[in-house]
Amino acid sequence: MTLPNDNPNDLIISEFELESLTSESASEEAIFEMLCDRISYLIEHNMEYLMSLLYRNDVLEHKIHDALSPGNPEPANVALANLVMERQRQRMETKKKYGSQRSEEVDEDLRW
């Protein structure tokens, strides 16, 4: 899935079905709050789907486990929302760093 406008929040809004928001009209804090609410709902009603979303968004399994651990000081929904937001920021940084390379800039051994 590509990110419209290269905004990491667009993917979060789409993947987690936060239809009442748009990245242009909502602050990162508002998106985070709605994401926390959505994750809380999914924890209670559809954990399997939530896990699928987390894996699809490349959130590392050990981090998910830590977020769901009873020893975690944060509520599970907040910890998972933080992981999703963090992962999207990482993806955008990677895209900025490597996404603009032209094929002639890539080592010949690494080209397709």
Contact map, one row per residue, 1 for C-alpha under 8 A:
1110000000000000000000000000000000000000000000000000000000000000000000000000000000000000000000000000000000000000
1111000000100000000000000000000000000000000000000000000000000000000000000000000000000000000000000000000000000000
1111111101100000000000000000000000000000000000000000000000000000000000000000000000000000000000000000000000000000
0111111001000000000000000000000000000000000000000000000000000000000000000000000000000000000000000000000000000000
0011111000000000000000000000000000000000000000000000000000000000000000000000000000000000000000000000000000000000
0011111100000000000000000000000000000000000000000000000000000000000000000000000000000000000100000000000000000000
0011111111100000000000100000000000000000000000000000000000000000000000000000000000000000000100000000000000000000
0010011111110000000000000000000000000000000000000000000000000000000000000000000000000001101100000000000000000000
0000001111111000000000100001001000000000000000000000000000000000000000000000000000001001000000000000000000000000
0011001111111100000001100000000000000000000000000000000000000000000000000000000000000000000000000000000000000000
0110001111111110000000000000000000000000000000000000000000000000000000000000000000000000000000000000000000000000
0000000111111111110000000000000000000000000000000000000000000000000000000000000000011001000000000000000000000000
0000000011111111111011100000001000000000000000000000000000000000000000000000000000000000000000000000000000000000
0000000001111111111000000000000000000000000000000000000000000000000000000000000000000000000000000000000000000000
0000000000111111110000000000000000000000000000000000100000000000000000000000000000000000000000000000000000000000
0000000000011111110000000000000000100100000000000000100000000000000000000000000000000000000000000000000000000000
0000000000011111111000000000000000000000000000000000000000000000000000000000000000000000000000000000000000000000
0000000000011111111110000000000001100100000000000000000000000000000000000000000000000000000000000000000000000000
0000000000001100111111000000000000000000000000000000000000000000000000000000000000000000000000000000000000000000
0000000000000000011111000000000000000000000000000000000000000000000000000000000000000000000000000000000000000000
0000000000001000011111101100001000000000000000000000000000000000000000000000000000000000000000000000000000000000
0000000001001000001111111100000000000000000000000000000000000000000000000000000000000000000000000000000000000000
0000001011001000000011111110001000000000000000000000000000000000000000000000000000000000000000000000000000000000
0000000000000000000001111110000000000000000000000000000000000000000000000000000000000000000000000000000000000000
0000000000000000000011111110000000000000000000000000000000000000000000000000000000000000000000000000000000000000
0000000000000000000011111111111000000000000000000000000000000000000000000000000000000000000000000000000000000000
0000000000000000000000111111111000000000000000000000000000000000000000000000000000000000000000000000000000000000
0000000010000000000000000111111100000000000000000000000000000000000000000000000000000000000000000000000000000000
0000000000000000000000000111111110000000000000000000000000000000000000000000000000000000000000000000000000000000
0000000000000000000000000111111111000000000000000000000000000000000000000000000000000000000000000000000000000000
0000000010001000000010100111111111100000000000000000000000000000000000000000000000000000000000000000000000000000
0000000000000000000000000001111111110000000000000000000000000000000000000000000011001000000000000000000000000000
0000000000000000000000000000111111111000000000000000000000000000000000000000000000000000000000000000000000000000
0000000000000000010000000000011111111100000000000000000000000000000000000000000000000000000000000000000000000000
0000000000000001010000000000001111111110000000000000000000000000000000000000000010000000000000000000000000000000
0000000000000000000000000000000111111111000000000000000000000000000000000000110110000000000000000000000000000000
0000000000000000000000000000000011111111100000000000000000000000000000000000100000000000000000000000000000000000
0000000000000001010000000000000001111111110000000000000000000000000000000000000000000000000000000000000000000000
0000000000000000000000000000000000111111111000000100000000000000000000000000100110000000000000000000000000000000
0000000000000000000000000000000000011111111100000000000000000000000000000001100000000000000000000000000000000000
0000000000000000000000000000000000001111111111000000000000000000000000000000000000000000000000000000000000000000
0000000000000000000000000000000000000111111111101100000000000000000000000000000000000000000000000000000000000000
0000000000000000000000000000000000000011111111100100000000000000000000000000100000000000000000000000000000000000
0000000000000000000000000000000000000001111111100000000000000000000000000000000000000000000000000000000000000000
0000000000000000000000000000000000000000111111100000000000000000000000000000000000000000000000000000000000000000
0000000000000000000000000000000000000000111111111100000000000000000000000000000000000000000000000000000000000000
0000000000000000000000000000000000000000011111111110000000000000000000000000000000000000000000000000000000000000
0000000000000000000000000000000000000000000001111111000000000000000000000000000000000000000000000000000000000000
0000000000000000000000000000000000000000010001111111100000000000000000000000000000000000000000000000000000000000
0000000000000000000000000000000000000010011001111111110000000000000000000000000000000000000000000000000000000000
0000000000000000000000000000000000000000000000111111111000000000000000000000000000000000000000000000000000000000
0000000000000000000000000000000000000000000000011111111100000000000000000000000000000000000000000000000000000000
0000000000000011000000000000000000000000000000001111111110000000000000000000000000000000000000000000000000000000
0000000000000000000000000000000000000000000000000111111111100000000000000000000000010000000000000000000000000000
0000000000000000000000000000000000000000000000000011111111111000000000000000000000000000000000000000000000000000
0000000000000000000000000000000000000000000000000001111111100000000000000000000000000000000000000000000000000000
0000000000000000000000000000000000000000000000000000111111100000000000000000000000010011000000000000000000000000
0000000000000000000000000000000000000000000000000000011111110000000000000000000000000010000000000000000000000000
0000000000000000000000000000000000000000000000000000011111111011000000000000000000110010000000000000000000000000
0000000000000000000000000000000000000000000000000000001001111111000000000000000000000000000000000000000000000000
0000000000000000000000000000000000000000000000000000001000111111100000000000000000000000000000000000000000000000
0000000000000000000000000000000000000000000000000000000000011111110000000000000000000000000000000000000000000000
0000000000000000000000000000000000000000000000000000000000111111111000000000000000100000000000000000000000000000
0000000000000000000000000000000000000000000000000000000000111111111100000000000100100000000000000000000000000000
0000000000000000000000000000000000000000000000000000000000001111111110000000000000000000000000000000000000000000
0000000000000000000000000000000000000000000000000000000000000111111110010000000000000000000000000000000000000000
0000000000000000000000000000000000000000000000000000000000000011111110010101001100000000000000000000000000000000
0000000000000000000000000000000000000000000000000000000000000001111111010001001100000000000000000000000000000000
0000000000000000000000000000000000000000000000000000000000000000111111110001000000000000000000000000000000000000
0000000000000000000000000000000000000000000000000000000000000000000111110000000000000000000000000000000000000000
0000000000000000000000000000000000000000000000000000000000000000000011111000000000000000000000000000000000000000
0000000000000000000000000000000000000000000000000000000000000000011111111111000000000000000000000000000000000000
0000000000000000000000000000000000000000000000000000000000000000000000111110000000000000000000000000000000000000
0000000000000000000000000000000000000000000000000000000000000000001000011111011000000000000000000000000000000000
0000000000000000000000000000000000000000000000000000000000000000000000011111111000000000000000000000000000000000
0000000000000000000000000000000000000001000000000000000000000000001110010111111100000000000000000000000000000000
0000000000000000000000000000000000011011001000000000000000000000000000000011111110000000000000000000000000000000
0000000000000000000000000000000000010000000000000000000000000000000000000111111111000000000000000000000000000000
0000000000000000000000000000000000000000000000000000000000000000001100000111111111100000000000000000000000000000
0000000000000000000000000000000000010010000000000000000000000001001100000001111111110000000000000000000000000000
0000000000000000000000000000000100110010000000000000000000000000000000000000111111111000000000000000000000000000
0000000000000000000000000000000100000000000000000000000000000000000000000000011111111100000000000000000000000000
0000000000000000000000000000000000000000000000000000000000100011000000000000001111111110000000000000000000000000
0000000000010000000000000000000000000000000000000000010010100000000000000000000111111111000000000000000000000000
0000000010010000000000000000000100000000000000000000000000000000000000000000000011111111100000000000000000000000
0000000000000000000000000000000000000000000000000000000000000000000000000000000001111111110000000000000000000000
0000000000000000000000000000000000000000000000000000000011100000000000000000000000111111111000000000000000000000
0000000110010000000000000000000000000000000000000000000010000000000000000000000000011111111100000000000000000000
0000000100000000000000000000000000000000000000000000000000000000000000000000000000001111111110000000000000000000
0000000000000000000000000000000000000000000000000000000000000000000000000000000000000111111111000000000000000000
0000000100000000000000000000000000000000000000000000000000000000000000000000000000000011111111100000000000000000
0000011100000000000000000000000000000000000000000000000000000000000000000000000000000001111111110000000000000000
0000000000000000000000000000000000000000000000000000000000000000000000000000000000000000111111111000000000000000
0000000000000000000000000000000000000000000000000000000000000000000000000000000000000000011111111110000000000000
0000000000000000000000000000000000000000000000000000000000000000000000000000000000000000001111111111000000000000
0000000000000000000000000000000000000000000000000000000000000000000000000000000000000000000111111111000000000000
0000000000000000000000000000000000000000000000000000000000000000000000000000000000000000000011111111000000000000
0000000000000000000000000000000000000000000000000000000000000000000000000000000000000000000001111111100000000000
0000000000000000000000000000000000000000000000000000000000000000000000000000000000000000000001111111100000000000
0000000000000000000000000000000000000000000000000000000000000000000000000000000000000000000000111111110000000000
0000000000000000000000000000000000000000000000000000000000000000000000000000000000000000000000000111111011000000
0000000000000000000000000000000000000000000000000000000000000000000000000000000000000000000000000001111111000000
0000000000000000000000000000000000000000000000000000000000000000000000000000000000000000000000000000111111000010
0000000000000000000000000000000000000000000000000000000000000000000000000000000000000000000000000000011111110000
0000000000000000000000000000000000000000000000000000000000000000000000000000000000000000000000000000111111100000
0000000000000000000000000000000000000000000000000000000000000000000000000000000000000000000000000000111111110110
0000000000000000000000000000000000000000000000000000000000000000000000000000000000000000000000000000000111111110
0000000000000000000000000000000000000000000000000000000000000000000000000000000000000000000000000000000101111110
0000000000000000000000000000000000000000000000000000000000000000000000000000000000000000000000000000000000111110
0000000000000000000000000000000000000000000000000000000000000000000000000000000000000000000000000000000001111111
0000000000000000000000000000000000000000000000000000000000000000000000000000000000000000000000000000001001111111
0000000000000000000000000000000000000000000000000000000000000000000000000000000000000000000000000000000000000111
